[in-house]
Structures are given as structure tokens and as C-alpha cells.
């Protein structure tokens, strides 16, 4: 057979398949049983192409004649994403590859592709059942952004410039209900806790079973920094009208609950030097007596998102 007519052949290999690493062709040739002599030293496929099985079940390695191009490996699958409005991408979490090795390869290939496309921020949401993929993403340079029950969100900033992705949530939100009935009695609770308000009658702000009320208005809100987990805190005080006098409490959180007058509420020693809550009680009573207009809720639609929103302001 002429040199130019030489084609790729499958040759039997007597050594174990796992022993081939493609780094020492000469050593490997000593274990080949050639069916016919070669006119030239064959070209072996490199270390990225492992030994393969022949059609009859024998182990073999692909041998290429000079000038023959080695068959290329299958391209690595990229992650499924959609583009956001800021030249970034959001990875689709439900379509992630199930194995750690496949995810790692796809993530590296995707990062390379996104760089070449000039993408900026990458959002990677990993579900609870995908927790084993988190260390892989961190190793590739992703950073924690925020977490919610069931998932963790990670981000990656590609450009060599300060990151402009929004930071994670910095505030926690609380609501205090000023529930006043026709007898000018206020619904108050005692919490089961060892905090500074232990044993104090206070407005319901924690866990409590639902009571039938109607929302009247947003009276005031408080803003303070560096509270729980070094986060800021927003507490909204809402005026509510009870539709029932029955009280049901969460006994795991609430020690007791009852209706009392605002004077009884304020007369507790705890509130004597608490200027904020004394101001809150005064504002709420003024609103109840139509001497103060709190924040008015107006339903409006914005063209930015097209959604119906509540805009609160003082008229």
C-alpha cells in the first residue's frame, strides 16, 4: 500500500486500557502487536484521546497516517441562559448539568464564551438540591449574593472594572399593627423572649395568628441601621380596624394577648423614657380621631414595569 493511501487503522493493544496516557509513544509501541509493518512511524492521538474499544471487543488505539487530521472531541455543552437588560446573563437553574464534572466543564466554557461576547454580570441561581455545585462555582470566581429558602444566588463580574451589580438585600422589613376597636382599646401582646421587652405589653409585631382586620392607613415607619445580622431595619406602623374581637395567638411566640386602653399601654415603666414609641402612640391616636393624615395609598401603574403599584405619600 502506498504511503498516500494509508488510512486510519485500529490496532490491538495488549496493555490495559487505563495504562495509556499518550505521553510515551515509543514505550507504548513495544506492547502493540502489528498486523503489518509500517513504512513510517505512525502518529498517535494525544493524551486527550484515550484508547478505544475495537468492533470485536478488543482494546485499541487510533493510529493516523501522516497528514491525517485527528477526529475532534465533542464540544463542551454551554449553560442555558437568558440575557438581562444590562448586557449580563442569568443562568437557567433547572437545566444545569447533573454531575459536578459536567457542570464544571460547562461553566468554564460558558465563562469563556461570555467573555468573548463582552458580557458583564453573571447571575447563577443554585437550588437546594444542587448544593454540591456551589464550591465549584466559588472556585471559578463566583461570589455569594443572597440566599432564600430553597436556593442560593451567586454572581460573577467579568469586566476589569468596578462591579456595578446591585448588592444583596440590606434591610429587613417589619410591621407593627395598631389595632383599635370602637371602644378605643388597643390590641397588645406579651412575647415569649429574653429580650429587653420581655414581660412588656406591646403592639403586635411578631408571630401571631391572623386576626380579622381591615387596613386603614400607613401611619409612620422607623428606619434604623445595624440591627439583626448587621442589617438595617424598616418597621412600618399600620392602622388597622378589627372585624372581630376574638384573639388567637401563636403559643410558641406569644405569652398572652388582650385589649387595653392606650393610657394603660403608655403607663408601663418600659415606655417612660421611650420617646419613639410615645410618639408612635400619639400619632396613631391622632389618626384615629381624624386629627392626623397618615400616608395615603394610591394605586398607580408605572411604564417601567407595567405593574399596578401602591404609592404611599402624605396628602
For each residue, the residues with C-beta under 8 A, 3 or more apart:
1: 5 6
2: 5 6
3: 6 39 40 65 66
4:
5: 1 2
6: 1 2 3 39 65 66
7: 65 68
8: 62 63 64 65 68
9: 63
10: 52 54 55 60 61 62 63
11: 32 33 34 35 60 61 63
12: 32 33 54 58 59 60
13: 17 20 31 32 51 58 59 60 61
14: 31 32 33
15: 19 20 28 31
16: 19 59
17: 13 20 50 51 59
18:
19: 15 16
20: 13 15 17 28 50 51 61
21: 24 47
22: 25 28 44 45 46 47 48 49
23: 47
24: 21 27 28
25: 22 28 29 44
26: 29 30
27: 24 30
28: 15 20 22 24 25 31 32 44 61
29: 25 26 32
30: 26 27
31: 13 14 15 28
32: 11 12 13 14 28 29
33: 11 12 14
34: 11 37 38
35: 11
36:
37: 34
38: 34 41 42
39: 3 6
40: 3 65 66
41: 38
42: 38 63 64 65
43: 63 64 65 66 68
44: 22 25 28 61 63 64
45: 22 48 49 61 62 64 70
46: 22 49 70
47: 21 22 23
48: 22 45 73
49: 22 45 46 62 70 71 73
50: 17 20
51: 13 17 20 59 60 61
52: 10 59 60 61 62
53: 57 58 59 60
54: 10 12 57 58 59 60
55: 10
56:
57: 53 54
58: 12 13 53 54
59: 12 13 16 17 51 52 53 54
60: 10 11 12 13 51 52 53 54
61: 10 11 13 20 28 44 45 51 52
62: 8 10 45 49 52 70 71
63: 8 9 10 11 42 43 44
64: 8 42 43 44 45 68 69 70
65: 3 6 7 8 40 42 43 68
66: 3 6 40 43
67:
68: 7 8 43 64 65
69: 64
70: 45 46 49 62 64
71: 49 62
72:
73: 48 49
74:
75:
76: 105 106 108 109
77: 97 102 106 109
78: 106 109 110 113
79: 91 92 95 96 106 107 110
80: 91 92 95
81: 89 90 91 92 110
82: 89 90 92
83: 87 88 89 90
84: 87 88 89 90 121 123
85:
86: 120 121
87: 83 84 118 119 120
88: 83 84 119 120 121 122 123 165
89: 81 82 83 84 114 119 121 122 123
90: 81 82 83 84 123 125
91: 79 80 81 96 122 123 124 125
92: 79 80 81 82 95 96
93: 96 124 125 126 127 130 151
94: 127
95: 79 80 92
96: 79 91 92 93 103 126 130 133
97: 77 102 103 106
98: 102 103
99: 102 103
100: 103 104 132 133 136
101: 104 105
102: 77 97 98 99 105 106
103: 96 97 98 99 100 106 107 133 136
104: 100 101 107 108 136 140
105: 76 101 102 108 109
106: 76 77 78 79 97 102 103 109 110
107: 79 103 104 110 111 136 137 140
108: 76 104 105 111 112 140
109: 76 77 78 105 106 112 113
110: 78 79 81 106 107 113 114
111: 107 108 114 115 122 140 156 158
112: 108 109 115 116
113: 78 109 110 116 117
114: 89 110 111 117 119 122 158
115: 111 112 118 119 158
116: 112 113
117: 113 114
118: 87 115
119: 87 88 89 114 115 122 158
120: 86 87 88 157 158 159 164
121: 84 86 88 89 155 156 157 158 163 164 165
122: 88 89 91 111 114 119 142 155 156 157 158
123: 84 88 89 90 91 145 153 154 155
124: 91 93 137 142 153 154 155 156
125: 90 91 93 151 152 153 154
126: 93 96 130 131 133 134 137 151 152 153 154
127: 93 94 130 150 151
128: 131 150 151
129:
130: 93 96 126 127 133 134
131: 126 128 134 152
132: 100 135 136
133: 96 100 103 126 130 136 137
134: 126 130 131 137 138 152 154
135: 132 138 139
136: 100 103 104 107 132 133 139 140
137: 107 124 126 133 134 140 142 154
138: 134 135 141 142 143 154
139: 135 136
140: 104 107 108 111 136 137 156
141: 138 156
142: 122 124 137 138 154 155 156
143: 138 154 155 156
144: 147 152 153 154 168
145: 123 153 154 155 165 167 168
146: 152 153 168 169
147: 144 151 152 153
148: 151 153
149:
150: 127 128
151: 93 125 126 127 128 147 148
152: 125 126 131 134 144 146 147
153: 123 124 125 126 144 145 146 147 148 168
154: 123 124 125 126 134 137 138 142 143 144 145
155: 121 122 123 124 142 143 145 165
156: 111 121 122 124 140 141 142 143
157: 120 121 122 163 164 165
158: 111 114 115 119 120 121 122
159: 120
160:
161:
162:
163: 121 157
164: 120 121 157
165: 88 121 145 155 157
166:
167: 145 170
168: 144 145 146 153
169: 146 172 231
170: 167 231 232
171: 231 232 233 234
172: 169 227 228 231 232 233 234
173: 234 236
174: 205 233 234 235 236
175: 205 235 236 237 238
176: 203 204 205 235 236 237 238 280
177: 187 203 204 205 213 238 240
178: 186 203 219 237 238 239 240 280 284
179: 186 187 204 211 213 240 241 242
180: 184 185 186 187 239 240 241 242 284 288
181: 184 185 187 241 242 245 259
182:
183: 259
184: 180 181 261 262 288
185: 180 181 259 260 261
186: 178 179 180 203 259 260 261 262 265
187: 177 179 180 181 203 204 211 242 247 257 258 259
188: 201 202 203 204 257 258 259 260 265
189: 201 202 203 204 206 208 249 254 255 256 257
190: 199 200 201 202 254 255 256 257
191: 195 197 198 202 206 253 254 255
192: 252 253 254 255
193: 197 198
194: 198
195: 191 198
196:
197: 191 193 200 202 270
198: 191 193 194 195
199: 190
200: 190 197 268 270
201: 188 189 190 258 260 264 265 268
202: 188 189 190 191 197 205
203: 176 177 178 186 187 188 189 237
204: 176 177 179 187 188 189 208 257
205: 174 175 176 177 202 235
206: 189 191 253 254
207: 250 252 253 254
208: 189 204 211 249 250 253 254 257
209: 248 249 250
210: 248
211: 179 187 208 242 244 246 247 248
212: 242 243 244
213: 177 179 240 241 242 243
214: 240 241 243
215: 238 239 240
216: 238 239 240 241 287
217: 238 239 287 293 294 295 296 297
218: 221 236 237 238 239 294 295 297 312
219: 178 237 238 239 280 283 284 287 292 294 295
220: 236 237 280 283 294
221: 218 234 235 236 237
222: 233 234 235 237 276
223: 232 233 234
224: 227 232 233
225: 232 233
226: 230 231 232
227: 172 224 230 231 232 233
228: 172 231 233
229:
230: 226 227
231: 169 170 171 172 226 227 228
232: 170 171 172 223 224 225 226 227
233: 171 172 174 222 223 224 225 227 228
234: 171 172 173 174 221 222 223
235: 174 175 176 205 221 222
236: 173 174 175 176 218 220 221
237: 175 176 178 203 218 219 220 221 222 280 283 284
238: 175 176 177 178 215 216 217 218 219
239: 178 180 215 216 217 218 219 284 287 288 294
240: 177 178 179 180 213 214 215 216
241: 179 180 181 213 214 216
242: 179 180 181 187 211 212 213 245
243: 212 213 214
244: 211 212
245: 181 242 259
246: 211
247: 187 211 257 258
248: 209 210 211
249: 189 208 209 253 254 256 257
250: 207 208 209 253 254
251: 254
252: 192 207
253: 191 192 206 207 208 249 250
254: 189 190 191 192 206 207 208 249 250 251 257
255: 189 190 191 192
256: 189 190 249
257: 187 188 189 190 204 208 247 249 254
258: 187 188 201 247
259: 181 183 185 186 187 188 245
260: 185 186 188 201 264 265
261: 184 185 186 264 265
262: 184 186 265 266 281 285
263: 266 267
264: 201 260 261 267 268
265: 186 188 201 260 261 262 268 271 281
266: 262 263 271 278 281
267: 263 264 271
268: 200 201 264 265 271 272
269: 272
270: 197 200 274
271: 265 266 267 268 274 277 278
272: 268 269
273:
274: 270 271 277 278
275: 278 279
276: 222 279 280
277: 271 274 280 281
278: 266 271 274 275 281 282
279: 275 276 282 283
280: 176 178 219 220 237 276 277 283 284
281: 262 265 266 277 278 284 285
282: 278 279 285 286
283: 219 220 237 279 280 286 287 292 294
284: 178 180 219 237 239 280 281 287 288
285: 262 281 282 288 289
286: 282 283 289 291 292
287: 216 217 219 239 283 284 290 291 292 293 294
288: 180 184 239 284 285
289: 285 286
290: 287
291: 286 287
292: 219 283 286 287
293: 217 287 296 314 315
294: 217 218 219 220 239 283 287 314
295: 217 218 219 312 313 314
296: 217 293 312 313 314 315
297: 217 218 310 311 312
298: 310 311 312 313
299: 308 309 310 311
300: 308 309 311
301: 306 307 308 309
302: 305 306 307 309
303: 306
304:
305: 302
306: 301 302 303
307: 301 302
308: 299 300 301
309: 299 300 301 302
310: 297 298 299
311: 297 298 299 300
312: 218 295 296 297 298
313: 295 296 298
314: 293 294 295 296
315: 293 296
